[in-house]
Amino acid sequence: MSRVTQRGRIVIPVELRNKLGIHRGTAVTFLEEDGRLILQPITKKYVAKLRGVLKGEPSMLKTLLRERKRER
């Protein structure tokens, strides 16, 4: 269990930091889901899991290149 300090800080237990690959300087994001606060570390492993998630969606790069070509 951790408590939020006056400055809004919390301590993540070392066991969880080690398990999730959270080290000094690791970027994290906070999500709210069904009244719960979820801390998601942005690690190489997490980013690798996201690959292909948007498959089938229009490519943002292709869309940007088309728009720039149209602007010329």
PDB file of N, CA, C, O and CB in Angstrom:
ATOM      1  N   MET A   1       0.856  -1.179   0.000  1.00  0.00           N
ATOM      2  CA  MET A   1       0.000   0.000   0.000  1.00  0.00           C
ATOM      3  C   MET A   1       0.894   1.231   0.000  1.00  0.00           C
ATOM      4  O   MET A   1       1.941   1.248   0.646  1.00  0.00           O
ATOM      5  CB  MET A   1      -0.969   0.004   1.228  1.00  0.00           C
ATOM      6  N   SER A   2       0.476   2.256  -0.724  1.00  0.00           N
ATOM      7  CA  SER A   2       1.184   3.533  -0.755  1.00  0.00           C
ATOM      8  C   SER A   2       0.201   4.639  -0.434  1.00  0.00           C
ATOM      9  O   SER A   2      -1.012   4.465  -0.545  1.00  0.00           O
ATOM     10  CB  SER A   2       1.858   3.776  -2.135  1.00  0.00           C
ATOM     11  N   ARG A   3       0.736   5.768  -0.038  1.00  0.00           N
ATOM     12  CA  ARG A   3      -0.095   6.945   0.214  1.00  0.00           C
ATOM     13  C   ARG A   3       0.372   8.069  -0.698  1.00  0.00           C
ATOM     14  O   ARG A   3       1.553   8.171  -1.031  1.00  0.00           O
ATOM     15  CB  ARG A   3      -0.029   7.380   1.717  1.00  0.00           C
ATOM     16  N   VAL A   4      -0.561   8.896  -1.089  1.00  0.00           N
ATOM     17  CA  VAL A   4      -0.241  10.054  -1.919  1.00  0.00           C
ATOM     18  C   VAL A   4       0.290  11.154  -1.006  1.00  0.00           C
ATOM     19  O   VAL A   4      -0.314  11.468   0.019  1.00  0.00           O
ATOM     20  CB  VAL A   4      -1.494  10.543  -2.730  1.00  0.00           C
ATOM     21  N   THR A   5       1.430  11.739  -1.391  1.00  0.00           N
ATOM     22  CA  THR A   5       2.003  12.807  -0.580  1.00  0.00           C
ATOM     23  C   THR A   5       1.287  14.120  -0.865  1.00  0.00           C
ATOM     24  O   THR A   5       0.451  14.199  -1.765  1.00  0.00           O
ATOM     25  CB  THR A   5       3.514  12.947  -0.848  1.00  0.00           C
ATOM     26  N   GLN A   6       1.620  15.140  -0.099  1.00  0.00           N
ATOM     27  CA  GLN A   6       1.027  16.463  -0.280  1.00  0.00           C
ATOM     28  C   GLN A   6       1.288  16.989  -1.695  1.00  0.00           C
ATOM     29  O   GLN A   6       0.481  17.746  -2.235  1.00  0.00           O
ATOM     30  CB  GLN A   6       1.586  17.446   0.764  1.00  0.00           C
ATOM     31  N   ARG A   7       2.407  16.591  -2.289  1.00  0.00           N
ATOM     32  CA  ARG A   7       2.760  17.046  -3.635  1.00  0.00           C
ATOM     33  C   ARG A   7       2.218  16.129  -4.723  1.00  0.00           C
ATOM     34  O   ARG A   7       2.535  16.319  -5.897  1.00  0.00           O
ATOM     35  CB  ARG A   7       4.260  17.151  -3.766  1.00  0.00           C
ATOM     36  N   GLY A   8       1.404  15.135  -4.358  1.00  0.00           N
ATOM     37  CA  GLY A   8       0.784  14.245  -5.330  1.00  0.00           C
ATOM     38  C   GLY A   8       1.652  13.081  -5.759  1.00  0.00           C
ATOM     39  O   GLY A   8       1.374  12.451  -6.779  1.00  0.00           O
ATOM     40  N   ARG A   9       2.682  12.785  -5.014  1.00  0.00           N
ATOM     41  CA  ARG A   9       3.589  11.696  -5.370  1.00  0.00           C
ATOM     42  C   ARG A   9       3.206  10.404  -4.672  1.00  0.00           C
ATOM     43  O   ARG A   9       2.619  10.407  -3.589  1.00  0.00           O
ATOM     44  CB  ARG A   9       5.022  12.067  -5.022  1.00  0.00           C
ATOM     45  N   ILE A  10       3.554   9.289  -5.324  1.00  0.00           N
ATOM     46  CA  ILE A  10       3.349   7.971  -4.725  1.00  0.00           C
ATOM     47  C   ILE A  10       4.640   7.164  -4.895  1.00  0.00           C
ATOM     48  O   ILE A  10       5.482   7.480  -5.736  1.00  0.00           O
ATOM     49  CB  ILE A  10       2.122   7.228  -5.381  1.00  0.00           C
ATOM     50  N   VAL A  11       4.772   6.130  -4.089  1.00  0.00           N
ATOM     51  CA  VAL A  11       5.906   5.221  -4.216  1.00  0.00           C
ATOM     52  C   VAL A  11       5.374   3.919  -4.786  1.00  0.00           C
ATOM     53  O   VAL A  11       4.426   3.336  -4.260  1.00  0.00           O
ATOM     54  CB  VAL A  11       6.632   4.993  -2.837  1.00  0.00           C
ATOM     55  N   ILE A  12       6.000   3.466  -5.878  1.00  0.00           N
ATOM     56  CA  ILE A  12       5.633   2.179  -6.469  1.00  0.00           C
ATOM     57  C   ILE A  12       6.542   1.130  -5.822  1.00  0.00           C
ATOM     58  O   ILE A  12       7.765   1.258  -5.874  1.00  0.00           O
ATOM     59  CB  ILE A  12       5.780   2.189  -8.060  1.00  0.00           C
ATOM     60  N   PRO A  13       5.959   0.105  -5.218  1.00  0.00           N
ATOM     61  CA  PRO A  13       6.787  -0.909  -4.556  1.00  0.00           C
ATOM     62  C   PRO A  13       7.828  -1.504  -5.504  1.00  0.00           C
ATOM     63  O   PRO A  13       7.560  -1.699  -6.690  1.00  0.00           O
ATOM     64  CB  PRO A  13       5.904  -2.023  -3.994  1.00  0.00           C
ATOM     65  N   VAL A  14       9.011  -1.789  -4.972  1.00  0.00           N
ATOM     66  CA  VAL A  14      10.135  -2.271  -5.768  1.00  0.00           C
ATOM     67  C   VAL A  14       9.788  -3.564  -6.512  1.00  0.00           C
ATOM     68  O   VAL A  14      10.251  -3.770  -7.634  1.00  0.00           O
ATOM     69  CB  VAL A  14      11.353  -2.493  -4.873  1.00  0.00           C
ATOM     70  N   GLU A  15       8.988  -4.427  -5.906  1.00  0.00           N
ATOM     71  CA  GLU A  15       8.613  -5.683  -6.566  1.00  0.00           C
ATOM     72  C   GLU A  15       7.869  -5.401  -7.869  1.00  0.00           C
ATOM     73  O   GLU A  15       8.128  -6.039  -8.889  1.00  0.00           O
ATOM     74  CB  GLU A  15       7.739  -6.551  -5.628  1.00  0.00           C
ATOM     75  N   LEU A  16       6.945  -4.442  -7.831  1.00  0.00           N
ATOM     76  CA  LEU A  16       6.182  -4.095  -9.034  1.00  0.00           C
ATOM     77  C   LEU A  16       7.056  -3.374 -10.057  1.00  0.00           C
ATOM     78  O   LEU A  16       6.932  -3.614 -11.258  1.00  0.00           O
ATOM     79  CB  LEU A  16       4.977  -3.219  -8.665  1.00  0.00           C
ATOM     80  N   ARG A  17       7.940  -2.491  -9.587  1.00  0.00           N
ATOM     81  CA  ARG A  17       8.847  -1.800 -10.523  1.00  0.00           C
ATOM     82  C   ARG A  17       9.704  -2.812 -11.267  1.00  0.00           C
ATOM     83  O   ARG A  17       9.865  -2.720 -12.484  1.00  0.00           O
ATOM     84  CB  ARG A  17       9.750  -0.786  -9.773  1.00  0.00           C
ATOM     85  N   ASN A  18      10.251  -3.770 -10.543  1.00  0.00           N
ATOM     86  CA  ASN A  18      11.095  -4.787 -11.177  1.00  0.00           C
ATOM     87  C   ASN A  18      10.295  -5.652 -12.148  1.00  0.00           C
ATOM     88  O   ASN A  18      10.735  -5.913 -13.268  1.00  0.00           O
ATOM     89  CB  ASN A  18      11.750  -5.672 -10.112  1.00  0.00           C
ATOM     90  N   LYS A  19       9.124  -6.088 -11.712  1.00  0.00           N
ATOM     91  CA  LYS A  19       8.281  -6.960 -12.534  1.00  0.00           C
ATOM     92  C   LYS A  19       7.859  -6.271 -13.826  1.00  0.00           C
ATOM     93  O   LYS A  19       7.808  -6.905 -14.880  1.00  0.00           O
ATOM     94  CB  LYS A  19       7.042  -7.396 -11.749  1.00  0.00           C
ATOM     95  N   LEU A  20       7.554  -4.971 -13.750  1.00  0.00           N
ATOM     96  CA  LEU A  20       7.040  -4.240 -14.904  1.00  0.00           C
ATOM     97  C   LEU A  20       8.112  -3.475 -15.673  1.00  0.00           C
ATOM     98  O   LEU A  20       7.807  -2.797 -16.654  1.00  0.00           O
ATOM     99  CB  LEU A  20       5.981  -3.286 -14.457  1.00  0.00           C
ATOM    100  N   GLY A  21       9.359  -3.580 -15.239  1.00  0.00           N
ATOM    101  CA  GLY A  21      10.443  -2.919 -15.967  1.00  0.00           C
ATOM    102  C   GLY A  21      10.438  -1.409 -15.813  1.00  0.00           C
ATOM    103  O   GLY A  21      10.845  -0.690 -16.726  1.00  0.00           O
ATOM    104  N   ILE A  22       9.985  -0.928 -14.680  1.00  0.00           N
ATOM    105  CA  ILE A  22       9.957   0.509 -14.422  1.00  0.00           C
ATOM    106  C   ILE A  22      11.259   0.893 -13.731  1.00  0.00           C
ATOM    107  O   ILE A  22      11.564   0.417 -12.637  1.00  0.00           O
ATOM    108  CB  ILE A  22       8.715   0.910 -13.552  1.00  0.00           C
ATOM    109  N   HIS A  23      12.014   1.753 -14.383  1.00  0.00           N
ATOM    110  CA  HIS A  23      13.284   2.232 -13.850  1.00  0.00           C
ATOM    111  C   HIS A  23      13.260   3.752 -13.832  1.00  0.00           C
ATOM    112  O   HIS A  23      12.325   4.365 -14.347  1.00  0.00           O
ATOM    113  CB  HIS A  23      14.486   1.703 -14.689  1.00  0.00           C
ATOM    114  N   ARG A  24      14.267   4.356 -13.250  1.00  0.00           N
ATOM    115  CA  ARG A  24      14.370   5.810 -13.236  1.00  0.00           C
ATOM    116  C   ARG A  24      14.293   6.326 -14.673  1.00  0.00           C
ATOM    117  O   ARG A  24      15.045   5.882 -15.541  1.00  0.00           O
ATOM    118  CB  ARG A  24      15.694   6.272 -12.547  1.00  0.00           C
ATOM    119  N   GLY A  25      13.390   7.252 -14.913  1.00  0.00           N
ATOM    120  CA  GLY A  25      13.238   7.839 -16.240  1.00  0.00           C
ATOM    121  C   GLY A  25      12.224   7.140 -17.131  1.00  0.00           C
ATOM    122  O   GLY A  25      11.957   7.617 -18.233  1.00  0.00           O
ATOM    123  N   THR A  26      11.644   6.010 -16.686  1.00  0.00           N
ATOM    124  CA  THR A  26      10.632   5.321 -17.487  1.00  0.00           C
ATOM    125  C   THR A  26       9.396   6.210 -17.606  1.00  0.00           C
ATOM    126  O   THR A  26       8.871   6.697 -16.605  1.00  0.00           O
ATOM    127  CB  THR A  26      10.262   3.941 -16.858  1.00  0.00           C
ATOM    128  N   ALA A  27       8.945   6.414 -18.829  1.00  0.00           N
ATOM    129  CA  ALA A  27       7.713   7.186 -19.053  1.00  0.00           C
ATOM    130  C   ALA A  27       6.518   6.333 -18.650  1.00  0.00           C
ATOM    131  O   ALA A  27       6.508   5.122 -18.868  1.00  0.00           O
ATOM    132  CB  ALA A  27       7.589   7.641 -20.547  1.00  0.00           C
ATOM    133  N   VAL A  28       5.524   6.965 -18.070  1.00  0.00           N
ATOM    134  CA  VAL A  28       4.293   6.272 -17.700  1.00  0.00           C
ATOM    135  C   VAL A  28       3.113   7.133 -18.141  1.00  0.00           C
ATOM    136  O   VAL A  28       3.235   8.347 -18.309  1.00  0.00           O
ATOM    137  CB  VAL A  28       4.239   5.984 -16.156  1.00  0.00           C
ATOM    138  N   THR A  29       1.992   6.489 -18.320  1.00  0.00           N
ATOM    139  CA  THR A  29       0.765   7.215 -18.606  1.00  0.00           C
ATOM    140  C   THR A  29      -0.294   6.743 -17.625  1.00  0.00           C
ATOM    141  O   THR A  29      -0.227   5.622 -17.122  1.00  0.00           O
ATOM    142  CB  THR A  29       0.305   7.006 -20.083  1.00  0.00           C
ATOM    143  N   PHE A  30      -1.263   7.589 -17.357  1.00  0.00           N
ATOM    144  CA  PHE A  30      -2.334   7.263 -16.432  1.00  0.00           C
ATOM    145  C   PHE A  30      -3.634   7.160 -17.212  1.00  0.00           C
ATOM    146  O   PHE A  30      -3.949   8.014 -18.040  1.00  0.00           O
ATOM    147  CB  PHE A  30      -2.443   8.322 -15.301  1.00  0.00           C
ATOM    148  N   LEU A  31      -4.381   6.103 -16.934  1.00  0.00           N
ATOM    149  CA  LEU A  31      -5.667   5.872 -17.574  1.00  0.00           C
ATOM    150  C   LEU A  31      -6.723   5.720 -16.487  1.00  0.00           C
ATOM    151  O   LEU A  31      -6.432   5.242 -15.391  1.00  0.00           O
ATOM    152  CB  LEU A  31      -5.624   4.616 -18.496  1.00  0.00           C
ATOM    153  N   GLU A  32      -7.934   6.124 -16.793  1.00  0.00           N
ATOM    154  CA  GLU A  32      -9.045   5.920 -15.859  1.00  0.00           C
ATOM    155  C   GLU A  32      -9.986   4.937 -16.520  1.00  0.00           C
ATOM    156  O   GLU A  32     -10.408   5.136 -17.659  1.00  0.00           O
ATOM    157  CB  GLU A  32      -9.780   7.276 -15.497  1.00  0.00           C
ATOM    158  N   GLU A  33     -10.315   3.873 -15.803  1.00  0.00           N
ATOM    159  CA  GLU A  33     -11.196   2.851 -16.348  1.00  0.00           C
ATOM    160  C   GLU A  33     -12.123   2.355 -15.250  1.00  0.00           C
ATOM    161  O   GLU A  33     -11.673   1.790 -14.253  1.00  0.00           O
ATOM    162  CB  GLU A  33     -10.384   1.681 -16.954  1.00  0.00           C
ATOM    163  N   ASP A  34     -13.404   2.567 -15.436  1.00  0.00           N
ATOM    164  CA  ASP A  34     -14.410   2.120 -14.455  1.00  0.00           C
ATOM    165  C   ASP A  34     -14.102   2.587 -13.039  1.00  0.00           C
ATOM    166  O   ASP A  34     -14.243   1.821 -12.086  1.00  0.00           O
ATOM    167  CB  ASP A  34     -14.512   0.608 -14.469  1.00  0.00           C
ATOM    168  N   GLY A  35     -13.682   3.843 -12.896  1.00  0.00           N
ATOM    169  CA  GLY A  35     -13.413   4.406 -11.578  1.00  0.00           C
ATOM    170  C   GLY A  35     -12.080   3.990 -10.988  1.00  0.00           C
ATOM    171  O   GLY A  35     -11.795   4.286  -9.828  1.00  0.00           O
ATOM    172  N   ARG A  36     -11.254   3.300 -11.780  1.00  0.00           N
ATOM    173  CA  ARG A  36      -9.934   2.879 -11.311  1.00  0.00           C
ATOM    174  C   ARG A  36      -8.868   3.683 -12.032  1.00  0.00           C
ATOM    175  O   ARG A  36      -9.048   4.058 -13.191  1.00  0.00           O
ATOM    176  CB  ARG A  36      -9.718   1.359 -11.534  1.00  0.00           C
ATOM    177  N   LEU A  37      -7.779   3.945 -11.367  1.00  0.00           N
ATOM    178  CA  LEU A  37      -6.638   4.628 -11.956  1.00  0.00           C
ATOM    179  C   LEU A  37      -5.619   3.574 -12.347  1.00  0.00           C
ATOM    180  O   LEU A  37      -5.186   2.776 -11.516  1.00  0.00           O
ATOM    181  CB  LEU A  37      -6.023   5.674 -10.973  1.00  0.00           C
ATOM    182  N   ILE A  38      -5.236   3.575 -13.622  1.00  0.00           N
ATOM    183  CA  ILE A  38      -4.285   2.591 -14.125  1.00  0.00           C
ATOM    184  C   ILE A  38      -3.018   3.323 -14.541  1.00  0.00           C
ATOM    185  O   ILE A  38      -3.063   4.260 -15.338  1.00  0.00           O
ATOM    186  CB  ILE A  38      -4.883   1.778 -15.319  1.00  0.00           C
ATOM    187  N   LEU A  39      -1.895   2.889 -13.998  1.00  0.00           N
ATOM    188  CA  LEU A  39      -0.595   3.434 -14.362  1.00  0.00           C
ATOM    189  C   LEU A  39       0.017   2.471 -15.369  1.00  0.00           C
ATOM    190  O   LEU A  39       0.251   1.305 -15.050  1.00  0.00           O
ATOM    191  CB  LEU A  39       0.337   3.632 -13.100  1.00  0.00           C
ATOM    192  N   GLN A  40       0.278   2.951 -16.589  1.00  0.00           N
ATOM    193  CA  GLN A  40       0.847   2.098 -17.635  1.00  0.00           C
ATOM    194  C   GLN A  40       2.249   2.562 -17.974  1.00  0.00           C
ATOM    195  O   GLN A  40       2.418   3.650 -18.525  1.00  0.00           O
ATOM    196  CB  GLN A  40      -0.039   2.105 -18.897  1.00  0.00           C
ATOM    197  N   PRO A  41       3.273   1.754 -17.653  1.00  0.00           N
ATOM    198  CA  PRO A  41       4.627   2.134 -18.047  1.00  0.00           C
ATOM    199  C   PRO A  41       4.782   2.004 -19.558  1.00  0.00           C
ATOM    200  O   PRO A  41       4.304   1.040 -20.156  1.00  0.00           O
ATOM    201  CB  PRO A  41       5.676   1.263 -17.317  1.00  0.00           C
ATOM    202  N   ILE A  42       5.446   2.972 -20.169  1.00  0.00           N
ATOM    203  CA  ILE A  42       5.690   2.954 -21.606  1.00  0.00           C
ATOM    204  C   ILE A  42       7.095   2.377 -21.810  1.00  0.00           C
ATOM    205  O   ILE A  42       8.074   3.113 -21.928  1.00  0.00           O
ATOM    206  CB  ILE A  42       5.550   4.402 -22.245  1.00  0.00           C
ATOM    207  N   THR A  43       7.165   1.065 -21.850  1.00  0.00           N
ATOM    208  CA  THR A  43       8.428   0.359 -22.005  1.00  0.00           C
ATOM    209  C   THR A  43       8.534  -0.191 -23.423  1.00  0.00           C
ATOM    210  O   THR A  43       7.552  -0.178 -24.166  1.00  0.00           O
ATOM    211  CB  THR A  43       8.555  -0.779 -20.964  1.00  0.00           C
ATOM    212  N   LYS A  44       9.715  -0.675 -23.806  1.00  0.00           N
ATOM    213  CA  LYS A  44       9.903  -1.283 -25.123  1.00  0.00           C
ATOM    214  C   LYS A  44       8.945  -2.462 -25.302  1.00  0.00           C
ATOM    215  O   LYS A  44       8.387  -2.659 -26.381  1.00  0.00           O
ATOM    216  CB  LYS A  44      11.369  -1.746 -25.305  1.00  0.00           C
ATOM    217  N   LYS A  45       8.762  -3.234 -24.244  1.00  0.00           N
ATOM    218  CA  LYS A  45       7.862  -4.387 -24.290  1.00  0.00           C
ATOM    219  C   LYS A  45       6.426  -3.940 -24.577  1.00  0.00           C
ATOM    220  O   LYS A  45       5.738  -4.562 -25.387  1.00  0.00           O
ATOM    221  CB  LYS A  45       7.922  -5.172 -22.963  1.00  0.00           C
ATOM    222  N   TYR A  46       5.972  -2.877 -23.924  1.00  0.00           N
ATOM    223  CA  TYR A  46       4.614  -2.361 -24.127  1.00  0.00           C
ATOM    224  C   TYR A  46       4.444  -1.843 -25.550  1.00  0.00           C
ATOM    225  O   TYR A  46       3.440  -2.132 -26.202  1.00  0.00           O
ATOM    226  CB  TYR A  46       4.302  -1.242 -23.115  1.00  0.00           C
ATOM    227  N   VAL A  47       5.419  -1.081 -26.032  1.00  0.00           N
ATOM    228  CA  VAL A  47       5.349  -0.536 -27.397  1.00  0.00           C
ATOM    229  C   VAL A  47       5.332  -1.670 -28.420  1.00  0.00           C
ATOM    230  O   VAL A  47       4.596  -1.603 -29.405  1.00  0.00           O
ATOM    231  CB  VAL A  47       6.544   0.416 -27.671  1.00  0.00           C
ATOM    232  N   ALA A  48       6.134  -2.707 -28.195  1.00  0.00           N
ATOM    233  CA  ALA A  48       6.161  -3.845 -29.108  1.00  0.00           C
ATOM    234  C   ALA A  48       4.797  -4.533 -29.173  1.00  0.00           C
ATOM    235  O   ALA A  48       4.382  -4.987 -30.239  1.00  0.00           O
ATOM    236  CB  ALA A  48       7.237  -4.846 -28.677  1.00  0.00           C
ATOM    237  N   LYS A  49       4.097  -4.611 -28.033  1.00  0.00           N
ATOM    238  CA  LYS A  49       2.763  -5.221 -28.009  1.00  0.00           C
ATOM    239  C   LYS A  49       1.757  -4.424 -28.823  1.00  0.00           C
ATOM    240  O   LYS A  49       0.781  -4.986 -29.321  1.00  0.00           O
ATOM    241  CB  LYS A  49       2.273  -5.352 -26.578  1.00  0.00           C
ATOM    242  N   LEU A  50       1.980  -3.119 -28.965  1.00  0.00           N
ATOM    243  CA  LEU A  50       1.044  -2.269 -29.686  1.00  0.00           C
ATOM    244  C   LEU A  50       1.187  -2.374 -31.205  1.00  0.00           C
ATOM    245  O   LEU A  50       0.295  -1.957 -31.944  1.00  0.00           O
ATOM    246  CB  LEU A  50       1.230  -0.841 -29.262  1.00  0.00           C
ATOM    247  N   ARG A  51       2.295  -2.924 -31.663  1.00  0.00           N
ATOM    248  CA  ARG A  51       2.510  -3.035 -33.113  1.00  0.00           C
ATOM    249  C   ARG A  51       1.394  -3.849 -33.744  1.00  0.00           C
ATOM    250  O   ARG A  51       1.049  -4.936 -33.279  1.00  0.00           O
ATOM    251  CB  ARG A  51       3.882  -3.679 -33.421  1.00  0.00           C
ATOM    252  N   GLY A  52       0.842  -3.299 -34.812  1.00  0.00           N
ATOM    253  CA  GLY A  52      -0.207  -3.991 -35.537  1.00  0.00           C
ATOM    254  C   GLY A  52      -1.603  -3.749 -34.998  1.00  0.00           C
ATOM    255  O   GLY A  52      -2.575  -4.234 -35.577  1.00  0.00           O
ATOM    256  N   VAL A  53      -1.729  -3.015 -33.912  1.00  0.00           N
ATOM    257  CA  VAL A  53      -3.049  -2.768 -33.309  1.00  0.00           C
ATOM    258  C   VAL A  53      -3.958  -2.015 -34.279  1.00  0.00           C
ATOM    259  O   VAL A  53      -5.162  -2.266 -34.333  1.00  0.00           O
ATOM    260  CB  VAL A  53      -2.903  -1.970 -31.993  1.00  0.00           C
ATOM    261  N   LEU A  54      -3.382  -1.103 -35.032  1.00  0.00           N
ATOM    262  CA  LEU A  54      -4.184  -0.291 -35.943  1.00  0.00           C
ATOM    263  C   LEU A  54      -4.177  -0.827 -37.366  1.00  0.00           C
ATOM    264  O   LEU A  54      -4.527  -0.106 -38.301  1.00  0.00           O
ATOM    265  CB  LEU A  54      -3.686   1.129 -35.937  1.00  0.00           C
ATOM    266  N   LYS A  55      -3.786  -2.071 -37.541  1.00  0.00           N
ATOM    267  CA  LYS A  55      -3.789  -2.676 -38.872  1.00  0.00           C
ATOM    268  C   LYS A  55      -5.179  -2.595 -39.459  1.00  0.00           C
ATOM    269  O   LYS A  55      -6.179  -2.807 -38.773  1.00  0.00           O
ATOM    270  CB  LYS A  55      -3.309  -4.140 -38.822  1.00  0.00           C
ATOM    271  N   GLY A  56      -5.223  -2.288 -40.728  1.00  0.00           N
ATOM    272  CA  GLY A  56      -6.513  -2.178 -41.383  1.00  0.00           C
ATOM    273  C   GLY A  56      -7.042  -0.749 -41.358  1.00  0.00           C
ATOM    274  O   GLY A  56      -7.865  -0.373 -42.193  1.00  0.00           O
ATOM    275  N   GLU A  57      -6.577   0.033 -40.416  1.00  0.00           N
ATOM    276  CA  GLU A  57      -6.956   1.445 -40.358  1.00  0.00           C
ATOM    277  C   GLU A  57      -6.163   2.191 -41.415  1.00  0.00           C
ATOM    278  O   GLU A  57      -5.077   1.750 -41.791  1.00  0.00           O
ATOM    279  CB  GLU A  57      -6.705   2.050 -38.937  1.00  0.00           C
ATOM    280  N   PRO A  58      -6.679   3.312 -41.904  1.00  0.00           N
ATOM    281  CA  PRO A  58      -5.898   4.101 -42.852  1.00  0.00           C
ATOM    282  C   PRO A  58      -4.570   4.516 -42.221  1.00  0.00           C
ATOM    283  O   PRO A  58      -4.527   4.942 -41.067  1.00  0.00           O
ATOM    284  CB  PRO A  58      -6.692   5.345 -43.310  1.00  0.00           C
ATOM    285  N   SER A  59      -3.497   4.389 -42.985  1.00  0.00           N
ATOM    286  CA  SER A  59      -2.179   4.750 -42.501  1.00  0.00           C
ATOM    287  C   SER A  59      -2.087   6.264 -42.328  1.00  0.00           C
ATOM    288  O   SER A  59      -2.382   7.021 -43.252  1.00  0.00           O
ATOM    289  CB  SER A  59      -1.088   4.244 -43.463  1.00  0.00           C
ATOM    290  N   MET A  60      -1.676   6.697 -41.136  1.00  0.00           N
ATOM    291  CA  MET A  60      -1.529   8.131 -40.892  1.00  0.00           C
ATOM    292  C   MET A  60      -0.466   8.722 -41.797  1.00  0.00           C
ATOM    293  O   MET A  60      -0.613   9.851 -42.263  1.00  0.00           O
ATOM    294  CB  MET A  60      -1.180   8.398 -39.427  1.00  0.00           C
ATOM    295  N   LEU A  61       0.603   7.978 -42.055  1.00  0.00           N
ATOM    296  CA  LEU A  61       1.663   8.458 -42.933  1.00  0.00           C
ATOM    297  C   LEU A  61       1.141   8.631 -44.353  1.00  0.00           C
ATOM    298  O   LEU A  61       1.390   9.657 -44.987  1.00  0.00           O
ATOM    299  CB  LEU A  61       2.855   7.493 -42.916  1.00  0.00           C
ATOM    300  N   LYS A  62       0.428   7.644 -44.851  1.00  0.00           N
ATOM    301  CA  LYS A  62      -0.126   7.739 -46.210  1.00  0.00           C
ATOM    302  C   LYS A  62      -1.109   8.895 -46.313  1.00  0.00           C
ATOM    303  O   LYS A  62      -1.117   9.618 -47.309  1.00  0.00           O
ATOM    304  CB  LYS A  62      -0.820   6.423 -46.609  1.00  0.00           C
ATOM    305  N   THR A  63      -1.931   9.072 -45.297  1.00  0.00           N
ATOM    306  CA  THR A  63      -2.895  10.177 -45.291  1.00  0.00           C
ATOM    307  C   THR A  63      -2.175  11.511 -45.310  1.00  0.00           C
ATOM    308  O   THR A  63      -2.551  12.404 -46.069  1.00  0.00           O
ATOM    309  CB  THR A  63      -3.814  10.091 -44.064  1.00  0.00           C
ATOM    310  N   LEU A  64      -1.146  11.661 -44.486  1.00  0.00           N
ATOM    311  CA  LEU A  64      -0.375  12.898 -44.439  1.00  0.00           C
ATOM    312  C   LEU A  64       0.295  13.171 -45.782  1.00  0.00           C
ATOM    313  O   LEU A  64       0.258  14.300 -46.270  1.00  0.00           O
ATOM    314  CB  LEU A  64       0.677  12.831 -43.326  1.00  0.00           C
ATOM    315  N   LEU A  65       0.899  12.162 -46.380  1.00  0.00           N
ATOM    316  CA  LEU A  65       1.563  12.339 -47.674  1.00  0.00           C
ATOM    317  C   LEU A  65       0.564  12.721 -48.765  1.00  0.00           C
ATOM    318  O   LEU A  65       0.868  13.566 -49.608  1.00  0.00           O
ATOM    319  CB  LEU A  65       2.305  11.058 -48.068  1.00  0.00           C
ATOM    320  N   ARG A  66      -0.617  12.114 -48.761  1.00  0.00           N
ATOM    321  CA  ARG A  66      -1.665  12.466 -49.731  1.00  0.00           C
ATOM    322  C   ARG A  66      -2.079  13.920 -49.563  1.00  0.00           C
ATOM    323  O   ARG A  66      -2.203  14.653 -50.545  1.00  0.00           O
ATOM    324  CB  ARG A  66      -2.893  11.543 -49.569  1.00  0.00           C
ATOM    325  N   GLU A  67      -2.291  14.337 -48.320  1.00  0.00           N
ATOM    326  CA  GLU A  67      -2.707  15.716 -48.058  1.00  0.00           C
ATOM    327  C   GLU A  67      -1.642  16.712 -48.509  1.00  0.00           C
ATOM    328  O   GLU A  67      -1.966  17.739 -49.104  1.00  0.00           O
ATOM    329  CB  GLU A  67      -3.005  15.907 -46.567  1.00  0.00           C
ATOM    330  N   ARG A  68      -0.392  16.417 -48.233  1.00  0.00           N
ATOM    331  CA  ARG A  68       0.693  17.312 -48.646  1.00  0.00           C
ATOM    332  C   ARG A  68       0.793  17.387 -50.161  1.00  0.00           C
ATOM    333  O   ARG A  68       1.048  18.456 -50.717  1.00  0.00           O
ATOM    334  CB  ARG A  68       2.027  16.847 -48.056  1.00  0.00           C
ATOM    335  N   LYS A  69       0.592  16.251 -50.834  1.00  0.00           N
ATOM    336  CA  LYS A  69       0.645  16.213 -52.288  1.00  0.00           C
ATOM    337  C   LYS A  69      -0.487  17.059 -52.857  1.00  0.00           C
ATOM    338  O   LYS A  69      -0.296  17.794 -53.826  1.00  0.00           O
ATOM    339  CB  LYS A  69       0.557  14.758 -52.807  1.00  0.00           C
ATOM    340  N   ARG A  70      -1.673  16.950 -52.246  1.00  0.00           N
ATOM    341  CA  ARG A  70      -2.829  17.728 -52.694  1.00  0.00           C
ATOM    342  C   ARG A  70      -2.611  19.223 -52.508  1.00  0.00           C
ATOM    343  O   ARG A  70      -3.062  20.032 -53.319  1.00  0.00           O
ATOM    344  CB  ARG A  70      -4.079  17.294 -51.943  1.00  0.00           C
ATOM    345  N   GLU A  71      -1.904  19.588 -51.419  1.00  0.00           N
ATOM    346  CA  GLU A  71      -1.645  21.009 -51.142  1.00  0.00           C
ATOM    347  C   GLU A  71      -0.715  21.643 -52.159  1.00  0.00           C
ATOM    348  O   GLU A  71      -0.755  22.856 -52.364  1.00  0.00           O
ATOM    349  CB  GLU A  71      -1.055  21.171 -49.761  1.00  0.00           C
ATOM    350  N   ARG A  72       0.130  20.829 -52.804  1.00  0.00           N
ATOM    351  CA  ARG A  72       1.077  21.370 -53.797  1.00  0.00           C
ATOM    352  C   ARG A  72       0.375  21.743 -55.011  1.00  0.00           C
ATOM    353  O   ARG A  72       0.997  22.217 -55.962  1.00  0.00           O
ATOM    354  CB  ARG A  72       2.161  20.400 -54.130  1.00  0.00           C
TER     355      ARG A  72
END
